[in-house]
Each structure stands twice: as C-alpha cells, then as structure tokens.
Amino acid sequence: MQLGKSSSATQVAPAPAAAPPAPTATGDELSHREIMEVLFGLLAALFTAILSSTIVSNALPTIIADLDGSQTQYTWVVTASLLAMTVSTPIWGKLSDLMNKKTLVQISIVVFVIGSMLAGLSRNLPELISMRVVQGIAMGGLTANAQSIIGSIIPPRQRGRYSGYMGATMAVATVSGPLLGGLIVDTPGLGWRWTFFVCVPLAVISLVVLQKYLRIATVRRKVDFDYAGAVLIAIAASLPLLWVTFAGDSFAWVSWQTAAFLGGTALAAVLVVRVELRHPEPLLPIAVVRERTTALAIVGSIAVGIAMFGGSVFIGQYFQVAGGRTPTQAGLLTIPLMVGSLVGTLVSGQLITRFGRWKRFLVIGSVSLIIGMGLLSTISHTTPEWHAMVFIAFVGVGMGMLLQNYVLAVQNTVDVSQVGASSATVAFFRSLGGAVGVSVLGAILAAQVKDDVTSKLSALGIQSSGGGGSLLDVKSLPPQVAEIVRSAYGDATGTIFGVAAVVAVLSLVAALLIKEVPLRTTVKKASDDA
C-alpha cells in the first residue's frame, strides 16, 4: 500500500457520486480497499484479544474443578486479564501518540501469543492467573493501538462506518467466546487448555497481514514518558479490586483493612491527578478528560464495561451451574446476546455514517441496556431459559450501540495527535468498569451463595465446609446438596444483575447530558478551522 503519492493527485476531480477518500495523519489519502486491508489485520488482532477474555467463561467451571479452585479464583481468572488490560491501556495509548503504531501493535500481538501459550500450559491456578496478566497487558496494547490507528487514518464522519465493523468484531468476540469455549471443553481430545491455544493462529495471521499492508507515519520526537503516572494509575486501579477480593473473607467489610484499601485508593487517585496535570506527556490527559464529552463518555463507558464483561461471565455460569447445562449448551443459549450486539453495532454504525448523528444511539442503547439488566434481575433457578435468552438480547443491543460510539464521540473532539491517548482513556475506564464490575458482582454472588447454601444445609443438619471449589464442582456433589447449590447460584445471579441495572442508569444519564457535536469530515481537527 502506497502512502507517499504526490500532492498533485489532489487536483484531480473525483467522480460526482464517489465519497471523498479518508486522509491519514500525514495528509495522504487511503482508498476504501486500502482501509479494509489494514482493518482486516487490526480486527483479527482485536477479535483474538477480546475472544481470549471471554472464551474461558463457559470453560471456567471445568477449569476450576480440574485445578481445585474457589469462587474467588473463578473471578480472578477473568479479573486478572481485565485489570492488566485496564492498567496497560493508557500506557499503550500514550506510546501510540509518541512512537510507531505499527511496531507497538505487533509487539502486542507477540506478547499475546506468548501469554496464551503459557496460559494453556499452566499446571495450577496461580500460574494460570499470572499468564492471564500477560495476556491482559497485550490486550491493552491491541485495544488501544487498534483504536488509535483507526482514528489516525479515517475522518470521524466516515469512522462511524468502520467503527461499526470494529464494534461488531468486539461484540462477536465478546459473546461468541463462551460458545466457542464450551464447544472446545466438550470436544473429546481437546479440553479447556485449547481455549487458550485456539487464539494463537488468528493472532499470527493478523501479524502477517499488518506487516504487509499497514503503513503509517512515525512520530519522531523525544519521548518524555510518564513513569510516575503509570505506577500511580496501576495502584489506583488495583487497590479496589484487591479490597473486594479479600473483604468479607480475610477481614470484615467494615474494618481498618477496608479503610486502608479505600484510603490508599483515594490517595493514589489524588496523586494521579496531580502528576498528570504537571507532566508534559500525561498518560491520562486531564485536559481531555475535563472536556464535557469525554467526562460523560467515561461515565457511560464504565456501565458498558460492566455489561460487556460481567454479563458474558455470569450468564454462562448461570446456565451451567443453576441450569445444569453443558458448556456447549450454555454457549448456545447466549447466542441472543451475540445477535443483539451485531444488530446494535452494525445498524448504529451505518446510520451514523449516513446522517452524522450519534447521540440518539447512545440514548437508545442505554435504555436497552437498562431494560435487559432490569429483566435479568428477576431471574432465579426456576426461570424458564427462554426468558433469560430474551433478556440478554436487550443487553446485546445496548452493548452494541454503546461500545464504539462513546469512543467515536470523544475522538471527534480531539486532534489526531491526541487520538491515541483520548481513545485509550475511554477504553481504560471501560476496562476498569469491567474489572471492578466482575470483581464486585463476583463478590456479591459468592457471599450470597455461601450464606444461602450454609443456611439450607444447616436446616438439613449438614455441616458446610465452605469450600468454594467443592461448590463449583456440582457434578461431584450429592444430589440433595447439588440441588441446593444450583438454586443458590440461580437466585444470586438475579441479585447481581439488579446491581448492574442500577449502574446502567449512569449510561443513560451520561447519554442525555452529552452534547452532540456534528462529526467532522477530516482526520485533523485543525483542518476544520482552516
């Protein structure tokens, strides 16, 4: 693909019916075909990254039973990658504004392949969780750099069309992962380790495609990296998750340990703001974050993160543990989530490109998300499965309309020189919402299940050992105890979706308050003022 053509080409009048080509950050132009070649490689990498975070969802009960784990470790297999992705996303985003984006995305792919292979070879849960951290770091790079590259080569007005492809890819990866994971676990001769190995070939393909087709200008200037900000952001994001993990188990919710965790989080957050305001190259550009559009997009993205990751993780567990379904069957039951996501992201992306209006889709998506989460809050172990399938379709539509459009709204307010950091900022808070959401919802579910099972077993004169691993391995339990565990998980799942529904209201509030700015037709913001 050639990007170094003479500027004289711009004097040739385009055909009347043709849409204007999209300029890159350097002022050159890419055809639709060239954009799609680059996009194929990016979306293959992004699909692989998102898939790795959800493919284990339906395999987790099998993994935890095989490695003798607990409900807390169940949650951390997911949370570890999300936390690593959350912490690393703004770092990758800032690097994409300072260094060669192609090199960074290729490094991310290589790290991801290494992490996936080692995760599949893990002998115990601590090893698996550690390798999930490696995967998460790579996922942060793939997510941030893919959005940054798209923002660097496509104008916002045309970006709705291509963002629709990106959103569809993320949506399909998010909700098809559980189905694929279930099929792998249930296929003789494969097993849960292949849920990690299967991600490798597509990652390698994306590496080859990007090497061949991606050409993008390198920003050559001295890099003043924000090391202090990176450390403080990691601390501020990690402490709340560690608190939720240990509170109620290792120490009481109301205790000096809780005060220490929350106090440390608040102090780290204050220091993050202080450092980022003073640093010449901040990881989280406070000036951008203070913009009304960005601030509201962050609030909405947190709710989307909870729906995106929390929904796919716990609905699969609901179908398996409460419903007694196999991993494959649980994956098939989540198909409405995938269909809803595809409809939401593709329809909104096409209409945004056609009419240039995006706010209405944020509002509609938020309403759909609230309805879906609210309906899911009514489920229990006696709810017909088709009810849950209808409910998750609403969640899927909402997720599809919100996932990329919040990013698009923010990218439209900044120049291409800040598109990496601004996109990564929204992705950071979306991932943080997912990580905190999975951790908090998992803690609520574990506490309710433990109390419910303990009280019902005591009523039968059976002493509970409180072993989380034994509860998750339902097939090995006596029939009477297994039925108690299934009902406890079914009822607790409704509770956590009720909490998620309340959080989803924040997305609607943000969507209603956000100011709709017409999408510009140039990559560079300065061009609008020329």
Order of alpha helices (4+ residues) and beta strands (2+ residues): beta-beta-alpha-alpha-alpha-alpha-alpha-alpha-alpha-alpha-alpha-alpha-alpha-alpha-alpha-alpha-alpha-alpha-alpha-alpha-alpha-alpha-alpha-alpha
